[in-house]
Amino acid sequence: MNNSMKNQSTAAEELENSYRLPEIVRQRKQTLKKLSLKSGEHVLDIGCGVGFLSYEMAVKTGDSGKVIGIDKNPEMIRHSINRCKDLHNTEFMEIEAGSLPFPENNFDAVCCTQVLLYVKDVLQVLAEIRRVLKPAGRIVIVETDWRGVVLNSAFDSLTRKIFSAWDAAVPSPNLPVYLGPLLKKYGFSSIQVEPVPILNTEYSSNQFSHGMMKWITKNALKKGVITDTECRKWLDDLEEKGKTGSYFFCVNRFLFTAVLA
Ligand SMILES: C[S@@+](CC[C@H](N)C(=O)[O-])C[C@H]1O[C@@H](n2cnc3c(N)ncnc32)[C@H](O)[C@@H]1O
C-alpha cells in the first residue's frame, strides 16, 4: 500500500469512529429532519464519507427511492458500499464533487455535509448542484466555522499557531459566514440556517473534540509550525484540564437549507 492509499484508508477509519460519536449522531438527526425526505425520492449525497447519512436517507426514501453517494476517496466508497450492502436503493461512486456525471433535473434533494470546506472551487460545486437538482429541489449543507473555536488552553500563542495551521490547510475554514449570499446568487431561495453546536466539557475519546484536537495538532506538526515538544505540551495541558474538570471546547456547525427557485 503506498502512502496516498494509506492516508485514504486512515481517513476512512477515523471517520468511522468519529462520526459515531453522540454530537455527530445528533447532527445527522437534525440534518435528516430538515431534509424531510419522502418515499420514492432521489437524493444525492456529495462527499458521502463512510455512508452514515446515505444509509439513513436510503431507509427514508425506501425501495422506490434512491440514494447516490459520491466521494473522491475510494476507501470512503468501500466503507459506504459495505454499510449499505443490505439496502437495494443505494449506489456509490468515486467522483469529484465539481464534476457530476448526472443529467440535469435529476434529484429531488442534494445533501453535502462537512465537505465544502475541503473543496477548492465551492462555486463550481454549487453550479453542479443547481444543474442536477429538479426545479424546487432541496439542498442541505452543513459546514463548520473553524474560526469560531472556543477552547480553554494554558497556551494561547500555541493555540493560535495550531488553529492558524488548520485554517491554512483547508480552502474554506469559515464558509458558513458567507454561504447564505452564495446560495442566493446560485438561484436558491427559502434559505434557512440553524446552528449545530458541538460543546465538549470532557476530554475523552467519546467526545468529538478529543480526536479533532489530535488531528489538528498532527496537521500543525506536519506543516512544521510547532515542534514535537510543543505538541506534547499543548495536548498534555488539555489532558490535565480533562482530569481536573476544566476542559472546555465549543465550535459551531451550521445547517443550511434552501430550495431551487
Ligand atoms: C468530513 S467527511 C464528511 C462525510 C459525510 N458527508 C458525513 O457528514 O458523514 C468529508 C468527505 O468529503 C470528501 N471530499 C472532500 N473533498 C471532496 C471532493 N472534492 N469531491 C468529493 N468528495 C470530497 C472526503 O473524501 C470525505 O469523505
The ligand as an SDF file (V2000), in Angstrom:
LIG
                    3D

 27 29  0  0  0  0  0  0  0  0999 V2000
  -15.6490   15.0800    6.9520 C   0  0  0  0  0  0  0  0  0  0  0  0
  -16.0820   13.9650    5.7130 S   0  0  0  0  0  0  0  0  0  0  0  0
  -17.8660   14.0870    5.7520 C   0  0  0  0  0  0  0  0  0  0  0  0
  -18.5310   12.8230    5.2910 C   0  0  0  0  0  0  0  0  0  0  0  0
  -20.0510   12.8360    5.2350 C   0  0  0  0  0  0  0  0  0  0  0  0
  -20.5770   13.8760    4.3810 N   0  0  0  0  0  0  0  0  0  0  0  0
  -20.6420   12.9790    6.6250 C   0  0  0  0  0  0  0  0  0  0  0  0
  -21.0630   14.0680    7.0140 O   0  0  0  0  0  0  0  0  0  0  0  0
  -20.6600   11.9610    7.3250 O   0  0  0  0  0  0  0  0  0  0  0  0
  -15.6550   14.7860    4.2210 C   0  0  0  0  0  0  0  0  0  0  0  0
  -15.7700   13.9060    2.9920 C   0  0  0  0  0  0  0  0  0  0  0  0
  -15.7190   14.7160    1.8210 O   0  0  0  0  0  0  0  0  0  0  0  0
  -14.9540   14.0380    0.8320 C   0  0  0  0  0  0  0  0  0  0  0  0
  -14.4680   15.0500   -0.1220 N   0  0  0  0  0  0  0  0  0  0  0  0
  -13.6530   16.1030    0.1260 C   0  0  0  0  0  0  0  0  0  0  0  0
  -13.4360   16.8110   -0.9920 N   0  0  0  0  0  0  0  0  0  0  0  0
  -14.1440   16.2000   -1.9850 C   0  0  0  0  0  0  0  0  0  0  0  0
  -14.3150   16.4630   -3.3810 C   0  0  0  0  0  0  0  0  0  0  0  0
  -13.7170   17.4980   -3.9810 N   0  0  0  0  0  0  0  0  0  0  0  0
  -15.1040   15.6240   -4.0950 N   0  0  0  0  0  0  0  0  0  0  0  0
  -15.7000   14.5550   -3.5000 C   0  0  0  0  0  0  0  0  0  0  0  0
  -15.5620   14.2660   -2.1770 N   0  0  0  0  0  0  0  0  0  0  0  0
  -14.8040   15.0760   -1.4290 C   0  0  0  0  0  0  0  0  0  0  0  0
  -13.8460   13.3770    1.6410 C   0  0  0  0  0  0  0  0  0  0  0  0
  -13.2290   12.3290    0.9480 O   0  0  0  0  0  0  0  0  0  0  0  0
  -14.6270   12.9060    2.8820 C   0  0  0  0  0  0  0  0  0  0  0  0
  -15.1610   11.6300    2.6890 O   0  0  0  0  0  0  0  0  0  0  0  0
  1  2  1  0
  2  3  1  0
  2 10  1  0
  3  4  1  0
  4  5  1  0
  5  6  1  0
  5  7  1  0
  7  8  2  0
  7  9  1  0
 10 11  1  0
 11 12  1  0
 11 26  1  0
 12 13  1  0
 13 14  1  0
 13 24  1  0
 14 15  1  0
 14 23  1  0
 15 16  2  0
 16 17  1  0
 17 18  1  0
 17 23  2  0
 18 19  1  0
 18 20  2  0
 20 21  1  0
 21 22  2  0
 22 23  1  0
 24 25  1  0
 24 26  1  0
 26 27  1  0
M  CHG  2   2   1   9  -1
M  END
$$$$
